[in-house]
């Protein structure tokens, strides 16, 4: 898979407990690795719907009568399945985050390795880019994003430096941004801090956490009684939302308890947290932070 090396491929697909004639959804099609594995386990009457808003992913479209690729963000999963007259499905798989392809294509601006325009849009039709965030967002909002999504303790200092620099010259490329923030990038920690900054801006550009919340809230009603939800996340912000929603049905606050102290939750976890083996991490370094959680309707 030159486009994207699928992480936890067997584990995430096996977690769906695929029925040959079932209906399944891969909400993050990308290179199609997970979709192909699902299709290999489906019989002639099975059906697989996949979502991907990135036009690049459409080059990997699978020619199979059982397969439908939808060019939309998976936050709209219920609406578009309804369009295909699908109310309930047997399983949903999500491989969150950025694909290897998006990281490796320099001009997309996702990676700290390349000098490129500050873009980071997964949906090329979106009007919100990294360039707009870096050059137009007020200092306080920029600081909040860097703190919340990048978990950077010096977020206010970073935001102040960016705002001061852009008042003299617009910051258009990743190399310009690195140069502006040079004083905040000690050599020993430069890569890590830059990765946190890029992550924070990317999450805001693509509204990743809001998309994830909207998606998760729809899954209990979409899944059959014995359906499965299989979600791979790559950083603590995503994993926290997935874990908390499975445990409580909420993303913040405390769930209401009945007279006996019990809480009503829409999902229940299946098995334990699954992480990649050392062998997989050695073969694919991007697998190192992956976490797979599985759930079924309660």
GUVO-440210 format. One record per atom (N, C-alpha, C): residue in one letter; x, y, z. Coordinates in steps of 0.1 Angstrom, whole numbers, plus 5000, padded with zeros to 4 digits. Layout:
<pts>
AXYZ
...
</pts>
This chain:
<pts>
X500849885000
X500050005000
X500950125000
X501250184988
X502150294987
X501350424992
X500050424990
X499250544994
X499150555009
X498850445015
X498650445030
X498850305035
X499750275044
X499950145050
X498950135062
X497850055060
X496850045070
X497349995084
X497050055094
X497450025108
X496449925114
X496949825122
X496049735129
X494949675119
X495449645107
X494549595097
X493649475101
X494349365105
X493649245108
X492749265121
X493349335131
X492749355144
X491449435143
X491549545135
X490349635134
X489249575126
X489549495115
X488549435107
X487949315114
X488849235121
X488349115128
X487449155139
X487649275145
X486849325156
X485349355151
X485149365138
X483849385133
X483049265132
X483649145135
X482949015134
X482049005122
X482649015110
X481949035098
X481048915094
X479848955091
X478848855085
X478948865070
X478948755063
X479148755049
X478048845041
X476848845047
X475748925040
X475449055047
X476449095056
X476149215063
X476449345056
X476049465062
X476349595057
X477349665066
X478449715060
X479549775067
X479849915062
X480549995071
X480950125067
X482350145071
X483150195061
X484550235064
X484550385062
X484550455074
X484350605072
X485650685069
X486750615068
X488050675064
X488750585054
X488250595041
X488650505031
X490150515028
X490650645025
X492150665023
X492650575011
X493550485014
X494150405004
X493350275002
X492250255010
X491350145007
X491850015014
X492850015022
X493349895028
X492349825037
X491749895046
X490749835054
X489449795046
X489149875037
X487949845028
X488149715021
X489349695015
X489649575007
X489549445016
X490049465029
X490049355038
X488549315042
X487749415044
X486349395047
X485649325035
X485949375023
X485349315011
X485749165009
X486949135013
X487448995012
X486748905021
X486048955031
X485348875041
X483848875038
X483348955029
X481948965026
X481548865014
X480348815015
X479848735005
X479248814993
X478648754983
X478048824972
X476948924976
X476248894987
X475148984991
X475549085002
X476849095005
X477249185015
X477449325008
X477549425017
X477649565011
X478649645020
X479449725013
X480349815020
X480249955015
X479950045024
X479950195021
X481250255027
X481850345019
X483050405024
X482950565022
X483550635031
X483550785031
X484950835029
X485150935021
X486451005021
X486251135013
X486551255020
X486351385013
X487551425005
X488651355006
X489851394999
X489851334985
X489851424975
X489851374961
X490951274957
X492151294964
X493251204961
X492851054964
X492051034974
X491650904978
X490850834968
X490150914959
X489250854949
X490050784938
X491350804937
X492150734928
X492250584932
X491950554945
X492050414950
X490650344950
X489650404944
X488350354944
X488350204939
X487550124946
X487549984943
X486349954934
X486749874923
X485749834913
X485049704918
X483949724925
X483249604931
X481749644932
X480849564928
X479449594928
X478949604943
X479749554952
X479249554966
X479749684973
X480449764966
X481149874972
X480650014967
X480450104976
X480050244973
X480950344980
X481550434973
X482450534979
X481750664978
X481650734990
X480850854992
X481850974994
X481851074986
X482751184987
X482351294997
X482251245009
X481851345020
X482551315033
X482451415042
X483051395055
X482151305063
X482751215071
X481951115078
X481151165089
X481251295092
X480351355102
X478851345097
X478751325083
X477451315077
X476951175074
X477551085082
X477250935079
X475850905079
X475050945088
X473550905088
X472850955076
X473051085073
X472351145062
X472651075049
X473951045046
X474250975033
X473850835033
X473950765044
X473450625044
X471950625041
X471250725047
X469750735045
X469450755030
X470350825023
X470150855009
X470250715001
X471050625006
X471050485000
X470150395007
X469150445014
X468050375021
X468650275031
X469750305038
X470350225048
X470050295062
X469350225070
X469050275084
X469950215094
X470350085093
X471150015102
X472249935095
X473349935102
X474549855096
X475049765107
X475849665102
X476449565110
X477749605116
X478449705110
X479749745116
X480249875110
X480949945118
X481550075113
X482950075117
X483850105108
X485350115111
X485750255108
X486550315117
X487150445116
X488650435119
X489450485110
X490950495111
X491250645111
X491250705123
X491350845124
X492650905120
X492651045118
X493951115116
X494251125101
X495551155098
X496051185085
X496651055079
X496351035066
X496950925059
X498350945056
X499050835053
X500550835049
X500650925037
X499750915028
X499850985015
X499751135018
X498851175027
X498651325030
X499951375037
X500551295045
X501851335051
X502951345041
X502951255031
X504151245022
X504051335010
X502851385007
X502751484996
X503051625001
X504251674998
X504751795004
X503751915003
X503151924991
X502352044988
X501052044997
X500751935003
X499551935012
X499752005025
X501052025029
X501452105040
X501252035054
X500951905054
X500751835067
X502051805074
X503151785067
X504351735074
X505351845077
X505951835088
X507051925092
X508351905084
X508351795076
X509651755069
X509851845057
X508751905051
X508851975039
X508652125040
X509152195031
X508752335030
X507652345020
X506452385025
X505252385016
X504352495021
X503352535012
X502352625016
X501652575029
X501252665037
X500452625049
X499052595045
X498752465043
X497452425038
X496752335048
X497052205048
X496552115058
X495052075056
X494452115045
X493052075043
X492851935038
X492051855045
X491751725041
X490651735030
X489851835031
X488751865021
X489251985013
X489651965001
X490252074993
X489252184989
X487952154992
X486952264989
X486852355001
X487352325012
X487252405024
X487952545023
X487352645028
X487952775027
X488852805039
X488852715049
X489752735061
X491052655059
X492152725059
X493452655057
X494352695069
X495452625070
X496452665080
X496952805078
X497052845066
X497552985063
X496553085069
X495253065068
X494253155073
X494353155088
X494553045095
X494553035109
X495853115114
X496953085108
X498253145113
X498153295110
X497553345100
X497653485096
X496453565101
X495253505103
X494053585106
X493453565120
X493753445126
X493153425139
X493653525150
X492753575159
X493253655170
X494253585179
X495053655185
X496153595194
X495553505204
X494453545211
X493953455222
X493353325216
X492753335204
X492153205198
X493353115193
X494353175188
X495453105183
X496153035195
X496253105206
X496853045218
X496052925223
X494752945223
X493852835228
X493952715220
X494052725207
X494252615198
X495552545200
X496652615202
X497952555204
X497952485218
X497252535227
X497252475241
X496352355241
X495152365236
X494152255236
X494452145227
X494852175214
X495052075204
X496452025203
X497452115207
X498852075206
X499452045220
X498652075230
X499052045244
X500452115247
X500552235242
X501752315244
X501652415256
X502552395265
X502452485277
X502752625274
X503652645264
X504052785261
X503152845249
X501952795249
X501052835238
X500852985236
X500753055247
X500553205247
X501753275241
X502953225245
X504253285239
X504353255224
X503953135220
X504053095206
X503053185198
X501853205203
X500853285196
X501353425195
X501853475206
X502353615206
X503453635195
X504353545194
X505453555184
X504853545170
X503953465168
X503353455154
X502653585151
X501853635160
X501053765157
X502053875155
X503153885162
X504053995160
X504753985147
X505153865143
X505853835130
X504853865118
X503653825119
X502753845108
X502353985106
X502454065116
X502154215114
X503154275105
X504354215103
X505354275094
X505354205081
X505054075081
X505053995068
X504153875070
X503353855060
X502453735060
X503253605061
X502753505069
X503453375070
X502753285061
X503453245050
X502753165040
X503253015039
X504452985044
X504952855042
X505452795056
X505552665056
X506052595068
X507452645072
X508352665062
X509652715066
X509652855072
X508752945067
X508553075073
X508053065088
X507152965090
X506652955103
X507752895113
X508552805108
X509652755116
X510652865119
X510852955110
X511853065112
X511353155122
X510053185121
X509353275131
X509453225145
X509353095146
X509253035160
X510652975164
X511653015157
X512952955160
X513452965175
X513153075181
X513553095195
X512852995205
X511652945200
X510852855208
X511152705205
X512152685196
X512452545191
X513852505195
X514152465207
X515452415211
X515752295203
X517052275199
X517452175190
X516952035194
X517052005207
X516751865212
X515251835211
X514451945211
X512951925211
X512251985199
X513052025189
X512552095177
X511452015170
X511751885167
X510851805160
X509551785167
X509651755180
X508451725188
X507551845189
X508151965192
X507352085193
X506652125180
X507452115169
X506852145156
X505752045153
X505851915156
X504751825154
X503551855162
X503751905174
X502551955183
X501952075177
X502752165172
X502152285165
X501352255153
X501952165144
X501252125132
X500052045135
X500051965145
X498951885149
X497751985153
X498152075162
X497152175167
X496452245155
X497252295146
X496652375135
X495852285126
X496352165123
X495652065114
X494252035120
X494252005133
X492951975140
X491952085138
X492452205139
X491552325138
X491052335123
X492052325114
X491652335100
X490552235096
X490652115101
X489752015097
X488651985107
X488652065118
X487652045128
X487551895133
X488751835134
X488751695136
X488051645149
X488151715160
X487551665172
X486051685172
X485551795165
X484151815164
X483551705155
X484251675144
X483851575134
X483751445142
X484751405150
X484751285157
X483551275167
X483251385174
X482151385183
X480851355176
X480651435165
X479351415157
X479251275152
X480351225147
X480251085142
X479950985153
X480650995164
X480350895175
X478950905180
X478351025181
X477051035186
X476050965177
X476350945164
X475450885155
X475550735155
X476650675160
X476850535158
X475950445166
X475450475178
X474550385185
X473250355178
X472750465172
X471450445164
X471650375151
X472850385145
X473150325132
X473450175133
X473950125145
X474449995146
X473249895149
X473249775143
X472349675147
X472649635161
X471649555167
X471849515181
X473149455184
X473649365175
X474949305177
X476049365168
X475849485163
X476749555155
X478049595162
X479049625155
X480349655161
X480849795156
X481449865165
X482149995162
X483649965164
X484549995154
X485949965156
X486650095152
X487350155162
X487950295160
X489450295164
X490250335154
X491750345156
X492050495158
X492650535169
X493050675171
X494550685173
X495050805171
X496550815171
X497150925181
X496250995187
X496751085198
X495751085209
X496151135221
X495351125233
X494051205232
X494051315224
X492851395223
X491651305217
X492051235206
X491051145200
X490651035209
X491650965214
X491450845222
X490550875234
X490850985240
X490051025252
X488551035249
X488251105237
X486851115233
X486250975230
X486950895223
X486450765220
X486150685233
X487150675241
X487050605254
X485950655263
X485850785264
X484850845273
X483450825267
X483250825254
X481950805248
X481450665250
X482450565248
X482050425251
X481650405265
X482450465274
X482150445289
X480850515294
X480650635289
X479550715295
X478550775285
X478850765272
X477950825262
X478050975261
X479051035268
X479251175269
X480751205266
X481051335263
X482451375261
X482951465272
X482051515280
X482351595292
X481251585302
X481551625315
X480551615325
X480351475330
X479451455339
X479151325345
X477751275341
X477651145337
X476351095333
X475351085345
X474151095342
X473051095352
X472950945357
X472750935370
X472550805376
X471150785380
X470650655379
X469350625384
X469350615399
X468150575405
X468050565419
X469050465425
X469450365417
X470350265422
X471850295419
X472050415413
X473450455410
X473950405397
X473050345389
X473450295376
X473350405365
X474150405355
X474050495344
X473650425331
X472950495323
X472550435310
X473450485299
X474150395292
X475050435282
X474650365269
X474950425257
X474450365245
X475350255239
X476650245244
X477550145239
X478150075251
X478749965248
X479549895258
X480849845251
X481949845258
X483149805252
X483249655249
X483949615239
X484249475235
X485649455237
X486049365246
X487449335248
X488249445254
X489549435253
X490449535259
X491049625248
X491649735252
X492349815243
X493449735235
X493449765222
X494449685214
X495449785208
X496749755209
X497749835203
X498649755194
X499349815185
X500149735175
X501249655182
X501649555175
X502749475180
X504049545177
X505149505184
X506449565181
X506849535166
X506449425161
X506749385147
X506149485138
X504849525140
X504149615131
X504749755133
X505149795145
X505749925147
X507049935139
X507749825140
X509049825133
X508849835117
X507849775112
X507549785098
X506849915094
X506149975103
X505450105100
X505450195112
X506450285112
X506650365124
X505450455128
X504550475118
X503350555121
X502350485130
X502550355132
X501650275140
X501950285155
X503050355158
X503550345172
X502550405182
X501750505178
X500850565188
X499350515186
X499150415177
X497750375174
X497150305186
X495850325188
X495050255198
X493750215192
X493350095194
X492050045188
X491150015199
X489950075199
X488850045208
X487649995201
X486949895206
X485849825200
X484649835209
X483449855203
X482249865211
X481049815204
X479949785211
X478749735205
X477549805213
X476449815207
X475249875214
X474949805226
X474549875237
X474249815250
X472749775250
</pts>
